Amino acid sequence: MRASVASGSAGVDQEDLAEIFVSVGRNDSISAPDLQAVLLERAGLDRAQTPRIRVRDKNSFVSVKREDLDRAVAALDGAVVGGKTIKAEPSRPRSSPTSSPNDA
């Protein structure tokens, strides 16, 4: 099943965004509005500051403005939603699909 996406501000440059890995997803009965509510209640971050939330089956990814990254991670990490305790951390950079550890 495809990820659900909540889009907010279309005028945000992708380079100004950071992504957060969240340990809960659709299988945990979590939705994008659930995560947005945590960010609003615990960090004061509204949809304009969190333009994209992708909820996958086992985890989620939340995009935030870079200047809000620490505040958003702190708000999400340890929050309880639907009886599940969220673990959140800044996403690791994606590796290039064409590069290999042996390329050098």
The first five atom37 places (N, CA, C, CB, O) and aatype in JSON, in Angstrom:
{
  "aatype": [12, 1, 0, 15, 19, 0, 15, 7, 15, 0, 7, 19, 3, 5, 6, 3, 10, 0, 6, 9, 13, 19, 15, 19, 7, 1, 2, 3, 15, 9, 15, 0, 14, 3, 10, 5, 0, 19, 10, 10, 6, 1, 0, 7, 10, 3, 1, 0, 5, 16, 14, 1, 9, 1, 19, 1, 3, 11, 2, 15, 13, 19, 15, 19, 11, 1, 6, 3, 10, 3, 1, 0, 19, 0, 0, 10, 3, 7, 0, 19, 19, 7, 7, 11, 16, 9, 11, 0, 6, 14, 15, 1, 14, 1, 15, 15, 14, 16, 15, 15, 14, 2, 3, 0],
  "atom_mask": [
    [1, 1, 1, 1, 1],
    [1, 1, 1, 1, 1],
    [1, 1, 1, 1, 1],
    [1, 1, 1, 1, 1],
    [1, 1, 1, 1, 1],
    [1, 1, 1, 1, 1],
    [1, 1, 1, 1, 1],
    [1, 1, 1, 0, 1],
    [1, 1, 1, 1, 1],
    [1, 1, 1, 1, 1],
    [1, 1, 1, 0, 1],
    [1, 1, 1, 1, 1],
    [1, 1, 1, 1, 1],
    [1, 1, 1, 1, 1],
    [1, 1, 1, 1, 1],
    [1, 1, 1, 1, 1],
    [1, 1, 1, 1, 1],
    [1, 1, 1, 1, 1],
    [1, 1, 1, 1, 1],
    [1, 1, 1, 1, 1],
    [1, 1, 1, 1, 1],
    [1, 1, 1, 1, 1],
    [1, 1, 1, 1, 1],
    [1, 1, 1, 1, 1],
    [1, 1, 1, 0, 1],
    [1, 1, 1, 1, 1],
    [1, 1, 1, 1, 1],
    [1, 1, 1, 1, 1],
    [1, 1, 1, 1, 1],
    [1, 1, 1, 1, 1],
    [1, 1, 1, 1, 1],
    [1, 1, 1, 1, 1],
    [1, 1, 1, 1, 1],
    [1, 1, 1, 1, 1],
    [1, 1, 1, 1, 1],
    [1, 1, 1, 1, 1],
    [1, 1, 1, 1, 1],
    [1, 1, 1, 1, 1],
    [1, 1, 1, 1, 1],
    [1, 1, 1, 1, 1],
    [1, 1, 1, 1, 1],
    [1, 1, 1, 1, 1],
    [1, 1, 1, 1, 1],
    [1, 1, 1, 0, 1],
    [1, 1, 1, 1, 1],
    [1, 1, 1, 1, 1],
    [1, 1, 1, 1, 1],
    [1, 1, 1, 1, 1],
    [1, 1, 1, 1, 1],
    [1, 1, 1, 1, 1],
    [1, 1, 1, 1, 1],
    [1, 1, 1, 1, 1],
    [1, 1, 1, 1, 1],
    [1, 1, 1, 1, 1],
    [1, 1, 1, 1, 1],
    [1, 1, 1, 1, 1],
    [1, 1, 1, 1, 1],
    [1, 1, 1, 1, 1],
    [1, 1, 1, 1, 1],
    [1, 1, 1, 1, 1],
    [1, 1, 1, 1, 1],
    [1, 1, 1, 1, 1],
    [1, 1, 1, 1, 1],
    [1, 1, 1, 1, 1],
    [1, 1, 1, 1, 1],
    [1, 1, 1, 1, 1],
    [1, 1, 1, 1, 1],
    [1, 1, 1, 1, 1],
    [1, 1, 1, 1, 1],
    [1, 1, 1, 1, 1],
    [1, 1, 1, 1, 1],
    [1, 1, 1, 1, 1],
    [1, 1, 1, 1, 1],
    [1, 1, 1, 1, 1],
    [1, 1, 1, 1, 1],
    [1, 1, 1, 1, 1],
    [1, 1, 1, 1, 1],
    [1, 1, 1, 0, 1],
    [1, 1, 1, 1, 1],
    [1, 1, 1, 1, 1],
    [1, 1, 1, 1, 1],
    [1, 1, 1, 0, 1],
    [1, 1, 1, 0, 1],
    [1, 1, 1, 1, 1],
    [1, 1, 1, 1, 1],
    [1, 1, 1, 1, 1],
    [1, 1, 1, 1, 1],
    [1, 1, 1, 1, 1],
    [1, 1, 1, 1, 1],
    [1, 1, 1, 1, 1],
    [1, 1, 1, 1, 1],
    [1, 1, 1, 1, 1],
    [1, 1, 1, 1, 1],
    [1, 1, 1, 1, 1],
    [1, 1, 1, 1, 1],
    [1, 1, 1, 1, 1],
    [1, 1, 1, 1, 1],
    [1, 1, 1, 1, 1],
    [1, 1, 1, 1, 1],
    [1, 1, 1, 1, 1],
    [1, 1, 1, 1, 1],
    [1, 1, 1, 1, 1],
    [1, 1, 1, 1, 1],
    [1, 1, 1, 1, 1]
  ],
  "atom_positions": [
    [[0.84, -1.18, 0.0], [0.0, 0.0, 0.0], [0.89, 1.24, 0.0], [-0.96, 0.0, 1.22], [1.93, 1.26, 0.66]],
    [[0.49, 2.26, -0.73], [1.26, 3.49, -0.84], [1.18, 4.31, 0.45], [0.76, 4.32, -2.02], [0.23, 4.18, 1.22]],
    [[2.17, 5.14, 0.65], [2.22, 6.0, 1.83], [1.21, 7.12, 1.72], [3.63, 6.57, 2.03], [0.94, 7.62, 0.63]],
    [[0.67, 7.52, 2.86], [-0.21, 8.68, 2.85], [0.64, 9.93, 3.0], [-1.27, 8.59, 3.98], [1.65, 9.92, 3.7]],
    [[0.24, 10.98, 2.35], [1.02, 12.21, 2.36], [0.11, 13.37, 2.74], [1.68, 12.46, 0.99], [-0.97, 13.52, 2.18]],
    [[0.57, 14.16, 3.68], [-0.13, 15.4, 4.02], [0.74, 16.54, 3.52], [-0.41, 15.53, 5.57], [1.87, 16.7, 3.98]],
    [[0.25, 17.31, 2.6], [1.03, 18.4, 2.05], [0.56, 19.72, 2.63], [0.93, 18.43, 0.53], [-0.64, 19.97, 2.75]],
    [[1.5, 20.53, 2.98], [1.19, 21.85, 3.52], [1.69, 22.9, 2.56], [0.0, 0.0, 0.0], [1.17, 23.03, 1.45]],
    [[2.68, 23.65, 2.97], [3.2, 24.76, 2.21], [3.94, 24.29, 0.96], [4.12, 25.59, 3.07], [4.97, 23.62, 1.05]],
    [[3.41, 24.63, -0.21], [4.05, 24.24, -1.45], [5.22, 25.15, -1.78], [3.05, 24.25, -2.59], [6.03, 24.82, -2.65]],
    [[5.34, 26.3, -1.11], [6.38, 27.26, -1.41], [7.69, 27.02, -0.68], [0.0, 0.0, 0.0], [8.59, 27.85, -0.77]],
    [[7.82, 25.91, 0.05], [9.03, 25.64, 0.8], [10.03, 24.93, -0.11], [8.73, 24.77, 2.06], [9.69, 23.94, -0.75]],
    [[11.26, 25.44, -0.16], [12.31, 24.83, -0.95], [12.76, 23.54, -0.29], [13.5, 25.81, -1.13], [13.0, 23.52, 0.92]],
    [[12.87, 22.46, -1.05], [13.25, 21.15, -0.5], [14.59, 21.21, 0.24], [13.33, 20.11, -1.62], [14.79, 20.46, 1.19]],
    [[15.49, 22.06, -0.18], [16.79, 22.17, 0.47], [16.69, 22.82, 1.85], [17.76, 22.97, -0.4], [17.62, 22.71, 2.65]],
    [[15.58, 23.49, 2.13], [15.36, 24.1, 3.43], [14.71, 23.13, 4.41], [14.5, 25.35, 3.29], [14.45, 23.49, 5.56]],
    [[14.45, 21.9, 3.96], [13.76, 20.92, 4.78], [14.7, 19.84, 5.29], [12.63, 20.29, 4.01], [15.68, 19.48, 4.65]],
    [[14.36, 19.33, 6.47], [15.04, 18.16, 7.03], [13.97, 17.11, 7.25], [15.8, 18.5, 8.37], [12.79, 17.44, 7.4]],
    [[14.37, 15.85, 7.28], [13.4, 14.78, 7.43], [13.66, 14.04, 8.74], [13.46, 13.82, 6.24], [14.8, 13.83, 9.14]],
    [[12.56, 13.64, 9.38], [12.62, 12.93, 10.65], [12.06, 11.53, 10.44], [11.83, 13.68, 11.77], [10.99, 11.36, 9.86]],
    [[12.8, 10.52, 10.91], [12.31, 9.14, 10.91], [11.49, 8.93, 12.17], [13.5, 8.11, 10.81], [11.94, 9.28, 13.27]],
    [[10.3, 8.37, 12.03], [9.4, 8.12, 13.15], [9.09, 6.62, 13.17], [8.07, 8.98, 13.04], [8.75, 6.04, 12.14]],
    [[9.21, 6.0, 14.34], [9.15, 4.54, 14.46], [7.76, 3.92, 14.4], [9.76, 4.15, 15.73], [7.63, 2.71, 14.55]],
    [[6.73, 4.7, 14.17], [5.37, 4.17, 14.09], [4.77, 4.48, 12.72], [4.47, 4.75, 15.22], [5.16, 5.44, 12.05]],
    [[3.81, 3.64, 12.33], [3.2, 3.83, 11.03], [1.76, 3.36, 11.0], [0.0, 0.0, 0.0], [1.1, 3.23, 12.03]],
    [[1.29, 3.12, 9.79], [-0.09, 2.73, 9.57], [-0.47, 1.48, 10.34], [-0.34, 2.52, 8.09], [-1.59, 1.39, 10.86]],
    [[0.44, 0.49, 10.43], [0.16, -0.74, 11.17], [-0.07, -0.48, 12.66], [1.3, -1.73, 11.0], [-0.64, -1.32, 13.35]],
    [[0.39, 0.67, 13.15], [0.2, 1.08, 14.55], [-1.01, 1.99, 14.7], [1.47, 1.78, 15.08], [-1.21, 2.62, 15.74]],
    [[-1.82, 2.06, 13.65], [-3.01, 2.93, 13.61], [-2.66, 4.41, 13.75], [-3.98, 2.53, 14.72], [-3.4, 5.18, 14.36]],
    [[-1.52, 4.8, 13.19], [-1.06, 6.19, 13.2], [-1.4, 6.83, 11.86], [0.47, 6.28, 13.5], [-1.26, 6.2, 10.81]],
    [[-1.83, 8.07, 11.9], [-2.12, 8.81, 10.67], [-1.32, 10.11, 10.66], [-3.64, 9.1, 10.54], [-0.78, 10.53, 11.69]],
    [[-1.23, 10.74, 9.5], [-0.54, 12.03, 9.39], [-1.14, 13.06, 10.35], [-0.61, 12.54, 7.95], [-0.39, 13.79, 10.99]],
    [[-2.48, 13.16, 10.46], [-3.03, 14.12, 11.42], [-2.64, 13.83, 12.88], [-4.53, 14.14, 11.31], [-2.53, 14.76, 13.68]],
    [[-2.44, 12.56, 13.23], [-1.98, 12.22, 14.58], [-0.6, 12.84, 14.84], [-1.93, 10.68, 14.77], [-0.37, 13.45, 15.89]],
    [[0.31, 12.67, 13.89], [1.66, 13.2, 14.05], [1.65, 14.72, 14.03], [2.59, 12.66, 12.95], [2.38, 15.36, 14.79]],
    [[0.82, 15.3, 13.17], [0.71, 16.77, 13.12], [0.2, 17.31, 14.44], [-0.21, 17.2, 11.97], [0.65, 18.36, 14.89]],
    [[-0.75, 16.61, 15.07], [-1.3, 17.06, 16.35], [-0.21, 17.06, 17.43], [-2.48, 16.15, 16.78], [-0.16, 17.98, 18.24]],
    [[0.64, 16.05, 17.44], [1.75, 16.01, 18.4], [2.67, 17.19, 18.19], [2.54, 14.68, 18.29], [3.07, 17.85, 19.15]],
    [[3.01, 17.46, 16.94], [3.91, 18.58, 16.64], [3.31, 19.92, 17.03], [4.27, 18.58, 15.15], [4.01, 20.81, 17.51]],
    [[2.02, 20.07, 16.83], [1.35, 21.32, 17.19], [1.27, 21.48, 18.71], [-0.05, 21.37, 16.58], [1.59, 22.54, 19.25]],
    [[0.85, 20.41, 19.39], [0.66, 20.48, 20.85], [1.98, 20.57, 21.61], [-0.1, 19.26, 21.32], [2.07, 21.33, 22.58]],
    [[2.99, 19.82, 21.2], [4.23, 19.73, 21.98], [5.32, 20.69, 21.53], [4.75, 18.34, 21.91], [6.23, 21.01, 22.29]],
    [[5.23, 21.17, 20.27], [6.28, 22.05, 19.76], [5.75, 23.33, 19.13], [7.11, 21.31, 18.75], [6.54, 24.2, 18.76]],
    [[4.45, 23.45, 19.01], [3.87, 24.63, 18.4], [4.11, 24.73, 16.91], [0.0, 0.0, 0.0], [4.06, 25.82, 16.34]],
    [[4.39, 23.59, 16.25], [4.65, 23.57, 14.81], [3.36, 23.28, 14.06], [5.74, 22.52, 14.46], [2.73, 22.24, 14.25]],
    [[2.97, 24.22, 13.18], [1.75, 24.01, 12.42], [2.07, 23.42, 11.04], [0.98, 25.34, 12.26], [3.22, 23.11, 10.75]],
    [[1.05, 23.27, 10.22], [1.24, 22.63, 8.91], [2.2, 23.39, 8.01], [-0.08, 22.48, 8.21], [2.88, 22.78, 7.18]],
    [[2.26, 24.7, 8.15], [3.19, 25.47, 7.32], [4.64, 25.12, 7.64], [2.95, 26.97, 7.53], [5.52, 25.27, 6.78]],
    [[4.89, 24.67, 8.85], [6.25, 24.32, 9.27], [6.54, 22.83, 9.07], [6.46, 24.7, 10.73], [7.69, 22.4, 9.2]],
    [[5.52, 22.05, 8.77], [5.67, 20.61, 8.51], [4.95, 20.28, 7.21], [5.11, 19.75, 9.71], [3.86, 19.7, 7.23]],
    [[5.54, 20.65, 6.08], [4.84, 20.55, 4.82], [4.56, 19.13, 4.32], [5.6, 21.26, 3.8], [3.73, 18.95, 3.43]],
    [[5.24, 18.13, 4.86], [5.03, 16.78, 4.35], [5.16, 15.76, 5.47], [6.02, 16.46, 3.22], [6.15, 15.75, 6.21]],
    [[4.15, 14.9, 5.59], [4.19, 13.78, 6.52], [3.81, 12.54, 5.72], [3.23, 14.0, 7.76], [2.7, 12.45, 5.19]],
    [[4.73, 11.58, 5.64], [4.47, 10.34, 4.91], [4.34, 9.21, 5.93], [5.61, 10.03, 3.87], [5.29, 8.9, 6.65]],
    [[3.18, 8.6, 5.98], [2.94, 7.48, 6.88], [3.02, 6.2, 6.06], [1.56, 7.61, 7.62], [2.22, 5.99, 5.14]],
    [[3.98, 5.36, 6.4], [4.14, 4.08, 5.72], [3.59, 2.99, 6.64], [5.64, 3.8, 5.35], [3.11, 3.29, 7.73]],
    [[3.66, 1.75, 6.22], [3.1, 0.67, 7.03], [3.76, 0.56, 8.4], [3.24, -0.64, 6.29], [3.06, 0.47, 9.42]],
    [[5.09, 0.58, 8.45], [5.79, 0.34, 9.71], [6.46, 1.56, 10.31], [6.81, -0.71, 9.51], [6.89, 1.53, 11.46]],
    [[6.58, 2.64, 9.54], [7.23, 3.85, 10.04], [6.68, 5.05, 9.28], [8.77, 3.76, 9.89], [5.84, 4.93, 8.39]],
    [[7.17, 6.21, 9.66], [6.72, 7.45, 9.03], [7.91, 8.38, 8.85], [5.61, 8.15, 9.87], [8.96, 8.2, 9.48]],
    [[7.75, 9.36, 7.99], [8.75, 10.39, 7.77], [8.05, 11.74, 7.81], [9.5, 10.19, 6.42], [7.03, 11.95, 7.17]],
    [[8.63, 12.65, 8.58], [8.07, 13.99, 8.73], [9.1, 14.99, 8.22], [7.69, 14.28, 10.22], [10.24, 14.99, 8.68]],
    [[8.71, 15.82, 7.28], [9.59, 16.88, 6.78], [9.29, 18.16, 7.55], [9.4, 17.1, 5.24], [8.13, 18.54, 7.73]],
    [[10.35, 18.81, 8.01], [10.21, 20.08, 8.73], [11.27, 21.04, 8.22], [10.36, 19.86, 10.28], [12.26, 20.64, 7.61]],
    [[11.04, 22.31, 8.46], [12.08, 23.29, 8.15], [13.31, 22.98, 8.99], [11.58, 24.75, 8.41], [13.19, 22.62, 10.16]],
    [[14.48, 23.13, 8.41], [15.73, 22.79, 9.11], [15.85, 23.47, 10.47], [16.93, 23.18, 8.24], [16.34, 22.87, 11.43]],
    [[15.4, 24.72, 10.56], [15.53, 25.43, 11.84], [14.61, 24.85, 12.92], [15.23, 26.91, 11.64], [14.79, 25.14, 14.1]],
    [[13.63, 24.05, 12.53], [12.7, 23.43, 13.48], [13.02, 21.98, 13.79], [11.3, 23.53, 12.94], [12.3, 21.33, 14.55]],
    [[14.1, 21.45, 13.21], [14.41, 20.02, 13.32], [14.54, 19.56, 14.77], [15.69, 19.71, 12.58], [13.87, 18.61, 15.17]],
    [[15.37, 20.21, 15.57], [15.59, 19.77, 16.95], [14.31, 19.82, 17.77], [16.67, 20.62, 17.62], [14.02, 18.92, 18.55]],
    [[13.55, 20.88, 17.58], [12.29, 21.05, 18.32], [11.28, 19.96, 17.93], [11.7, 22.45, 18.07], [10.57, 19.44, 18.79]],
    [[11.22, 19.64, 16.64], [10.28, 18.62, 16.17], [10.67, 17.23, 16.65], [10.21, 18.64, 14.64], [9.81, 16.46, 17.07]],
    [[11.96, 16.9, 16.6], [12.41, 15.59, 17.09], [12.11, 15.47, 18.57], [13.94, 15.4, 16.83], [11.61, 14.43, 19.02]],
    [[12.39, 16.51, 19.35], [12.12, 16.48, 20.79], [10.63, 16.3, 21.07], [12.63, 17.76, 21.45], [10.26, 15.62, 22.02]],
    [[9.78, 16.92, 20.26], [8.34, 16.81, 20.45], [7.83, 15.4, 20.15], [7.61, 17.82, 19.58], [6.99, 14.87, 20.88]],
    [[8.34, 14.8, 19.08], [7.87, 13.48, 18.67], [8.45, 12.36, 19.52], [8.21, 13.25, 17.22], [7.74, 11.42, 19.87]],
    [[9.74, 12.44, 19.85], [10.41, 11.35, 20.57], [9.83, 11.21, 21.97], [11.93, 11.61, 20.65], [9.88, 12.13, 22.78]],
    [[9.28, 10.04, 22.25], [8.71, 9.77, 23.56], [7.22, 10.07, 23.67], [0.0, 0.0, 0.0], [6.59, 9.71, 24.66]],
    [[6.65, 10.73, 22.67], [5.21, 11.01, 22.69], [4.46, 9.69, 22.57], [4.81, 11.99, 21.54], [4.92, 8.75, 21.92]],
    [[3.3, 9.63, 23.19], [2.45, 8.44, 23.11], [1.22, 8.78, 22.28], [2.05, 7.93, 24.53], [0.47, 9.7, 22.61]],
    [[1.01, 8.02, 21.21], [-0.14, 8.2, 20.34], [-0.78, 6.83, 20.14], [0.26, 8.86, 18.97], [-0.12, 5.89, 19.71]],
    [[-2.06, 6.74, 20.44], [-2.78, 5.48, 20.26], [-2.17, 4.34, 21.07], [0.0, 0.0, 0.0], [-2.21, 3.19, 20.65]],
    [[-1.6, 4.66, 22.23], [-1.0, 3.65, 23.08], [0.4, 3.24, 22.67], [0.0, 0.0, 0.0], [1.0, 2.38, 23.31]],
    [[0.94, 3.84, 21.62], [2.28, 3.53, 21.14], [3.23, 4.68, 21.47], [2.28, 3.26, 19.61], [2.89, 5.84, 21.26]],
    [[4.4, 4.34, 22.0], [5.42, 5.35, 22.27], [6.25, 5.55, 21.02], [6.31, 4.93, 23.48], [6.8, 4.6, 20.45]],
    [[6.34, 6.79, 20.6], [7.06, 7.14, 19.38], [8.55, 7.29, 19.67], [6.5, 8.45, 18.78], [8.95, 7.86, 20.68]],
    [[9.35, 6.76, 18.77], [10.78, 7.02, 18.74], [11.02, 7.85, 17.48], [11.65, 5.68, 18.75], [10.55, 7.5, 16.4]],
    [[11.74, 8.95, 17.62], [12.0, 9.82, 16.47], [13.45, 10.24, 16.46], [11.08, 11.05, 16.49], [14.05, 10.45, 17.51]],
    [[14.0, 10.36, 15.26], [15.38, 10.83, 15.09], [15.53, 11.41, 13.7], [16.4, 9.67, 15.32], [14.78, 11.06, 12.79]],
    [[16.5, 12.3, 13.52], [16.73, 12.83, 12.18], [17.03, 11.67, 11.22], [17.9, 13.86, 12.18], [17.76, 10.74, 11.57]],
    [[16.46, 11.72, 10.04], [16.69, 10.67, 9.05], [18.14, 10.67, 8.6], [15.77, 10.84, 7.85], [18.79, 11.71, 8.53]],
    [[18.62, 9.49, 8.31], [19.97, 9.36, 7.75], [19.9, 9.75, 6.28], [20.53, 7.9, 7.92], [18.88, 9.54, 5.63]],
    [[20.98, 10.31, 5.75], [20.98, 10.65, 4.33], [20.8, 9.39, 3.48], [22.29, 11.37, 3.94], [21.3, 8.32, 3.82]],
    [[20.09, 9.53, 2.4], [19.92, 8.42, 1.48], [21.21, 8.17, 0.74], [18.78, 8.68, 0.48], [21.9, 9.11, 0.36]],
    [[21.54, 6.92, 0.54], [22.73, 6.62, -0.24], [22.36, 6.63, -1.71], [23.35, 5.25, 0.17], [21.23, 6.31, -2.07]],
    [[23.29, 6.98, -2.52], [23.06, 7.03, -3.96], [22.92, 5.62, -4.5], [24.19, 7.78, -4.67], [23.76, 4.78, -4.19]],
    [[21.89, 5.34, -5.29], [21.71, 3.98, -5.8], [22.78, 3.57, -6.79], [20.36, 3.86, -6.44], [22.93, 2.38, -7.07]],
    [[23.53, 4.54, -7.34], [24.55, 4.2, -8.32], [25.93, 4.07, -7.69], [24.58, 5.24, -9.42], [26.86, 3.61, -8.35]],
    [[26.08, 4.48, -6.42], [27.4, 4.38, -5.8], [27.52, 3.08, -5.04], [27.65, 5.57, -4.88], [26.53, 2.48, -4.63]],
    [[28.73, 2.65, -4.86], [29.02, 1.42, -4.17], [30.22, 1.66, -3.26], [29.3, 0.26, -5.17], [31.06, 2.51, -3.56]],
    [[30.32, 0.92, -2.15], [31.5, 1.09, -1.3], [32.79, 0.8, -2.03], [31.4, 0.19, -0.1], [33.86, 1.26, -1.63]],
    [[32.69, 0.05, -3.12], [33.89, -0.3, -3.89], [34.24, 0.77, -4.92], [33.71, -1.63, -4.58], [35.3, 0.69, -5.54]],
    [[33.37, 1.77, -5.11], [33.66, 2.85, -6.05], [34.62, 3.83, -5.37], [32.34, 3.58, -6.5], [34.26, 4.46, -4.37]],
    [[35.78, 3.95, -5.89], [36.73, 4.93, -5.33], [37.88, 5.18, -6.23], [37.24, 4.48, -3.99], [38.76, 5.98, -5.91]]
  ]
}
